[in-house]
Amino acid sequence: QVQLVESGGGLVQAGESLRLSCAASGAAYSGFRTWPMAWYRQAPGKQRELVAAITSGGRPNYADSVKGRFTISRDNAKNTVYLQMNSLKPEDAAVYYCGRGSPPSYWGQGTQVTVSS
């Protein structure tokens, strides 16, 4: 059973940065390097939306709303995918979820990001 555990969320002011981490564990985690991974977010009253994705080969893809501010990366040796978020805006506030697959079939529990103006 794959487990994805997000961390790194918190409360920041607009313009500040956060780095989210998603660590994979469980019986199948040894296949991490072959998995496409992604970060999604869901704000209250809104649908879950794709923020950034990264292929098994490391190629990133971003939502237009975060291009130039967010960077997705992966460390296959640590079975971890990261989301570096710079110049945060109040509209970035949401619960951020890590997902495995394209589209994701496994999800983490989410980590809350709050951005004050």
C-alpha positions as CSV (number, residue, x, y, z in Angstrom):
1,Q,0.0,0.0,0.0
2,V,1.4,3.4,-1.1
3,Q,1.4,6.1,1.5
4,L,2.0,9.7,0.6
5,V,2.7,12.1,3.5
6,E,2.7,15.9,2.9
7,S,4.4,18.4,5.1
8,G,5.6,22.0,5.1
9,G,2.3,23.9,5.1
10,G,1.6,26.8,7.4
11,L,0.7,30.4,7.7
12,V,2.7,33.0,5.9
13,Q,2.2,36.6,4.7
14,A,1.7,37.5,1.1
15,G,5.0,37.6,-0.7
16,E,6.7,35.0,1.5
17,S,7.7,31.4,0.6
18,L,7.0,27.9,1.6
19,R,8.3,24.5,0.6
20,L,6.0,21.6,0.6
21,S,7.3,18.0,0.7
22,C,5.6,14.7,-0.1
23,A,7.3,11.6,1.0
24,A,6.2,8.2,-0.4
25,S,6.4,5.1,1.8
26,G,4.8,1.6,1.9
27,A,5.3,-1.7,0.2
28,A,5.4,-0.2,-3.4
29,Y,7.5,2.9,-2.7
30,S,10.5,1.4,-4.4
31,G,8.8,2.2,-7.7
32,F,8.8,5.9,-6.9
33,R,11.2,6.9,-9.7
34,T,8.7,5.5,-12.2
35,W,5.7,7.5,-11.0
36,P,4.4,10.7,-12.3
37,M,3.7,12.9,-9.4
38,A,1.6,16.1,-8.9
39,W,0.5,18.7,-6.5
40,Y,-3.1,19.7,-6.4
41,R,-4.9,22.2,-4.2
42,Q,-8.4,22.7,-3.0
43,A,-9.7,25.9,-1.5
44,P,-13.0,26.1,0.4
45,G,-16.0,25.8,-1.9
46,K,-13.8,25.1,-4.9
47,Q,-12.9,22.1,-6.9
48,R,-9.5,20.4,-6.5
49,E,-7.2,21.8,-9.1
50,L,-3.8,20.9,-10.6
51,V,-1.0,23.1,-9.4
52,A,2.1,21.4,-10.8
53,A,3.1,18.0,-12.1
54,I,6.3,16.2,-12.8
55,T,7.0,13.2,-15.0
56,S,9.1,10.3,-14.0
57,G,11.8,11.8,-16.1
58,G,11.6,15.1,-14.2
59,R,9.8,17.3,-16.7
60,P,7.5,19.8,-14.9
61,N,4.2,21.3,-15.9
62,Y,2.5,24.2,-14.1
63,A,-0.9,25.8,-13.9
64,D,-0.9,29.2,-15.4
65,S,-1.7,30.8,-12.1
66,V,1.6,29.6,-10.5
67,K,4.0,29.7,-13.4
68,G,7.2,31.7,-12.5
69,R,6.4,31.4,-8.8
70,F,6.2,27.7,-8.0
71,T,8.7,25.0,-8.7
72,I,8.1,21.3,-8.5
73,S,11.0,18.9,-8.2
74,R,11.7,15.3,-7.1
75,D,14.4,13.5,-5.3
76,N,14.1,9.8,-6.2
77,A,16.7,8.8,-3.7
78,K,14.5,10.1,-1.0
79,N,11.2,9.1,-2.6
80,T,10.1,12.7,-2.2
81,V,8.5,15.4,-4.4
82,Y,8.7,19.0,-3.5
83,L,6.8,22.2,-4.2
84,Q,8.7,25.4,-3.7
85,M,6.2,28.2,-3.5
86,N,7.5,31.8,-3.8
87,S,5.8,35.1,-3.9
88,L,2.7,33.6,-2.3
89,K,-0.6,35.4,-2.8
90,P,-3.8,35.2,-0.7
91,E,-5.4,33.3,-3.5
92,D,-2.9,30.5,-3.1
93,A,-4.4,29.6,0.2
94,A,-5.8,26.1,0.1
95,V,-5.2,22.5,1.2
96,Y,-2.4,21.1,-0.9
97,Y,-2.5,17.5,-1.8
98,C,0.2,15.3,-3.3
99,G,-0.9,12.7,-5.8
100,R,0.7,9.7,-7.5
101,G,0.0,9.0,-11.1
102,S,-1.4,10.9,-14.1
103,P,-4.2,11.4,-13.2
104,P,-3.5,10.6,-9.6
105,S,-4.8,7.4,-8.1
106,Y,-3.3,7.8,-4.7
107,W,-3.5,10.9,-2.5
108,G,-1.9,12.2,0.6
109,Q,-3.9,13.6,3.5
110,G,-3.1,17.2,2.5
111,T,-1.3,20.1,4.2
112,Q,-2.9,23.5,4.8
113,V,-1.4,26.6,3.3
114,T,-2.7,30.0,4.6
115,V,-1.6,33.3,3.2
116,S,-2.5,36.5,4.9
117,S,-2.6,39.8,3.0
